[in-house]
Amino acid sequence: MKITGIAALLLRLALASGFLSAVASRLNLWGKQSSGWSNFLHYTAQVNSFVPQSFIPGIAVTSTILETALGILLFVGFKTSYVAYGAALLSLLFALAMTYSFGIKEPMDYSVFTFCAGAFLLATIPSHKWSIDQLLTN
């Protein structure tokens, strides 16, 4: 089965919105529904229970920068395959950290493995309609 056209676009936008929504929440852009930065730092510490506490702010900032960049690049469709591999790797690392710290149920409940698989799938799609990639190849 070949995934192209609207299905690939929807997958790309779903992944982009997943990253950008999470960033918006930790930056209080969702108003009352936001988690906020301090809650994100606390959750980052819980997820990464195996690293020293002094690493947590760096991990939080780095993941926020990566999620923002990946989300924007996916949204506009620039270097989509490479960005999708990056998204898959980041979400896989998140899923593995969650599994280590909380057990398998939490990443399953939050569909982190599904998100990761979707990113890997997007990376394998040869062309991306309605994207900057398409504009650059025409």
N, C-alpha and C positions, 0 to 999 in steps of 0.2 A: 504494500500500500504506500502511495506517495502522498505526502502532506504538502500542499501548496496553497497559494491564494489566501482566501479569507481565514482558513484554519490556522495557517502560519502567522498571519497578522494578529489574530485573536490571542494566540499563544504568546507571541512577543509582547503584546500590550498587557496581558495578564501578569506575566513575569515582571515587566517594568512597573506596573502599578503595585505589585506586592512589595517590591523593594522601596518604592517611593512612599507608599503609605506608612511603612514601618518607620522610615526616617522622619516623615511628617509628624508621626505620633511622638517620637522621642524629642522632637524640637517644638512641641506644643502647638503645632499647626492645625490640629484637629479640635482645638478648643477643649471643652470639658471631657471629650472622649480620648484625649491624649494621655499617654503614659508619662511623659516628661523625662528629662535627662536623668534625674536622680534615681527614678525607678528603673530606667534602662541600665544605669551603672550597677544597681543592685542585681538585676536579672543577669547581666553580663558576668558578674562574679559567681552567681549560682551556676550558670551554664558552663563556665570555665573553672570549675571547682578544683581542677588539677594544676592550676598555675598560681604563682605567688600573687597576693593581693595587689602588690605594686604594679603589676602588668595590666590590671583591669582598665584603668583610664586609657591607656594606649590601645588596647584591644577595642574598646568602645569607640574611640575616635577613628581608628583605622577601619573598623567595620562600617561606620557611618559614612565615611568618605567613599569606600568601595561600593556600598549599596547605592549611594547617590549617583556615582558615576555610572555604575552598571544600569541603574534604572533609567537614567537620561539617555544613555547610548542605546539601550533596548527600545525605548520609546520612539526615538527618531530613526532607528534602524541603521546605525552606523557600525560597520565592521561586525555585523550581527553574529556571525558564526563564532568569531573569537570572543566576543563579549558573552555570548551564551555559554561557551566553555568556562569562562571566568565565573559566571553566575552559578553554573553547575558545581564548580569546585568550591566556591564560597558556601553555597547551601549544603554541600556534602560535609564540609568541615563543621558547619553549624549542627547538622544532624548527628554527626559522630560525637561532638562535644555534648550535645543534649543527651544522647544515649548513654554516654559514660557517666554523666552527672545525675541523670534522673531515671535511667532505664529506657527501654524501647517504647513504652507507651506514649510519653510526651512528644517525641518527634513524629510519631504516627498520628496522634491527635491533632497536631498542628500541620499535618501534611507536608512536612519538610522534605521527606524522601520523594513525594510526588512532585513538589516544586523542583527538586534537583533533577528528577527524571525528565520533567518538561523542558528544563534548560538544556539537558543533554540532547533531547530530541530536536529542539530548535537549532542547536549547533550543527545537526546533520542535514538540515534542509539546504539544498544547493542554491536556491535563489529566494530573495525576499522582496515580494511586491510591496508597493506603498512604503518604501524606505529610502533613505539616503543611498544605501547600497545600490538600489535599482537605478537611481538617478546617475550615479557615478559610472555604471556599466553601460548605459545607453548613450 
